[in-house]
Amino acid sequence: MPHHTQRPTGAFIGASWTALLAGMGAYGVGLWNASMALNEKGYYLAVILLGLFAAVSLQKTVRDRLEGIRVTNLYFGLCWMAVIIAIMLLAIGLWNATGLTLSEKGFYAMAFLLGLFGAITVQKNVRDVALLDDAAHAPINERPTT
């Protein structure tokens, strides 16, 4: 069954970038202003970077499979594991963070999840636009039929 891609609207592209930048920005500002030790800040920074990369990689593998591009089950499983591990590392870190109030813990969790959502949607939009641009520039006889 062929997959038909629609061009994302400007509003959806803008909302996606806003979610990504707001999530990453809030998380980063929170870390910058936090009174925790530098090694703790490094832990939380590494966790969000792992989460962002893992989420984008997972979105790409799901999309590859949807478009008939072969993705090994091993890599697909590793992508899922990396996303789950990043979320678990954040949850464990926040659970054990005795120096953070409950509202601060919630702030980090929400900023983290907003950043992951934004990363996934930005990746989807980039992929959709690239696919449609490639199709628009293909010779007439190679363009997909609808």
N, C-alpha and C positions, 0 to 999 in steps of 0.2 A: 504494500500500500504506500503510495508516494506521500511524502510530507510536504505540505504547502505552507510556506512561510509568509506571513504578512509583515510589512514594514512597521516597526514600532512607532508610535506617535511621538512627537516632540515632547509632549507632556510626560509620557511614560519614561522616555530617556532621561528627561530632567529629574523626574522623581527618583529614578534609579540612582543617578549620580548623587542626588541630594542625600538619599539614604546611606550610600557608601561613605560619602564625606562626613555626614553628620555622625554616623556610628564610629568611624575611625577617629574623627576629630574630637568627639566627646570622650572617647576612651583615652586618647592621647593626652588631652588636657587634664583629665582626671588623674592619669599617671604622673604627669608633670607636677601637678599641685599636691599630690599625695605626700603624706609625711612618713611613708614606709621606707625601709632600707633600699639601697640601690639594687641589691640582688633580687629583692622582691619585685621591684619595678621591671627589672630585666626578665623575670619569670613571666609576668603578665604581658609584657611586650612580645616575648617569644610565642606565647600562647595565641595571641591574636594574629600574629603573622602566620603561624601554622594553620590556624582556622581559616584565614582568608585564602591562603594558597590551596588548602584542601577543598574548600567549598568551590572555588573556581575550577579546580581539576575535576571534581565530581560532576559539576554541571557540564563540563566539556565532554566527559566520557558518556554521560547520559545522552547528550545531544549527538555525539558520534554514533552511538548505537541507533538512535532514532533515524539518522540519515544513512544507515547501512554501512558505516565505517566500522571495521572490525576493532573491537576492544577486548583484550583478554579478560577472562573472569578474574585472574589474579590482580591485574591493575585496577579493575573496577572495585574489587573487594578492598584493595589497599586504599583507594580513595575514600570509600565509606569508613574504613577503620580510622583514617587520619582525621576525618570530620568528627567522628565520635570521640576519639582520643582528645582532640582539642577542646571539645565541649566538656568532657569529663575533667580534664586538667583545670579548666577554668572553675568548674563547680567544686572540685576538691580544694583548689587554692582559696576560693572564696569561703568555703565551709570552715576551713582552718585558719582564716585570717581573723585573729582575735582583735587586731587593732582597727578593724573597720566596723562602722555601724551597719545595721541592717539596710538602711537606705543607700549607703555607699555600695554595698554588695549588690543590691538591686540595680543601681546605676551602672556598674561595670557589666553585669549580666545583660542588661537591655542594650547597652552600647555595643557590646560584643555581637549579640544576635542581629542588631540592626546593620552592623558592618558586614556580617556574613550574608544577610539578605541582599544588601546593596551590591556586594561583590558578585553574587549569583546573577542578579538581574542585569547588571552592567555587562557581564560576560555574555549573557543571552542576547542582549541588544547588539553588542559588537558583532556577535556571530550572525545574527539575523541580517544586519545591514550589509556585512561583507558578502553573505550568500546572495542577497538580492542584487548587490552591485556587480558581483561576478556574473550573475545570470543576465543582467541588463547589458553587459559588455560582451557577452558571448555572441558568436555568429548566429544568425537567424535559425539555421538548421540545427543548432545545438542547444537552443533555449528550451527549458522545460515546458511541457504543455500543461494547461490547467483543466 
